[in-house]
Amino acid sequence: MSKKHKHPHHEEHVDESWLIPYADLLTLLLALFIVLFAMSSVDAKKFEEMAQAFNSALNGGTGVLDQTSPIETGPDNDKKKNETEDKNEAASASAADKERKAQMEAEQKQLEDLKKKVDNYIKANGLTTQLDTKLNASQLMITISDNALFASGSATVKPDSRKLAVAIGTMLVSYPGYEIVVSGHTDNQPISTSEFKSNWDLSSARAIRFMDILLSNKKLDPKLFSAIGYGQYRPLDGISNTTAAGRAKNRRVEVSIIRKFIDPENLSQVPATPKE
C-alpha cells in the first residue's frame, strides 16, 4: 500500500504593505498639526529650522514643508505692518491733496472770472464810485454803497438799482454751488422810526430786500442764500464813523460769494474783522 505524501500546509499571509504609507501619512499629519500649532508664536527663523528638520527626518530633506513661509508675528511684523499702513495712508493723503489742489485751482479761476464780469459791468455802467470787488482767501466780496441802493433811512431798493441786483443775480447763475451771504451795514447814527427801531433793523431789512431781488432769478438756489444785518458794528477797515465821509462809506450792502475750498496756509490773507 503506497504511502500518500502529505504536502506541508503553507499559511497564507495578508498583504500588509499598505500600512507603511498609511503610517507615513499619519506621521506627516501629526507633524503638520504640530507645526500649525507652533506657528501662532514661532518666528520665521525657528519655523525654517523646524521645517528643515521635519523634511530631513521624514523625506530625506524634501517634502511638503519645503518653501513654506510662516505667518510672521511679533514686534518686527507689527512694525512692517504699521509701515505698510503708513505708506498706504500717505499715498491716499497725497492723492487727496492733489485732488483738493485741482479743485482749489478750478475754484480760483471761477471766482476770478466772476470778479472780472462784475468789474466790467461796474465800468460799463459808470459805477466805479459806488461798487467795489475784492477777492481774498475766503470769498469774493461785492461791496455796494447804500446811496446806490436806498434812500436815507429806507430799505426799499431804488428802481434804478434793481437793475444792478438783477445783473448780479444773472452772473451768479453761471457759478452754481456757492454759498451767498448778503450783509447790510449802517453808520453809527441812531435811527428810531415807526418802521425801524434801530440800525440792526435797518441793516437787516436792507440785506433781505436786496437778497429778494437776487432770488427773483429762479435759477438760483435759495438754500445757499442768507441775509445778515450788522448795524454799525462792522465798519470798513480803517474807516471811522466819526466823519460824514466815513459814515457814508460804512453805509453799504455786501454780497459775499464764499469759497468752497479754503487753503489754511492762506488764511492769514483774510482781513480781520474791522473795528471802529
Secondary structure, 3 states (H helix, E strand, C coil): CCCCCCCCCCCCCCCCCCHHHHHHHHHHHHHHHHHHHHCCCCCHHHHHHHHHHHHHHHHCCCCCCCCCCCCCCCHHHHHHHHHHHHHHHHHHHHHHHHHHHHHHHHHHHHHHHHHHHHHHHHHHCCCCCCEEEEECCCEEEEEEEHHHCECCCCCCECHHHHHHHHHHHHHHHCCCCCEEEEEEECCCCCCCCCCCCCHHHHHHHHHHHHHHHHCCCCCCCHHHEEEEECCCCCCCCCCCCCCHHHHHHHCEEEEEEECCCCCHHHHHHCCCCCCC
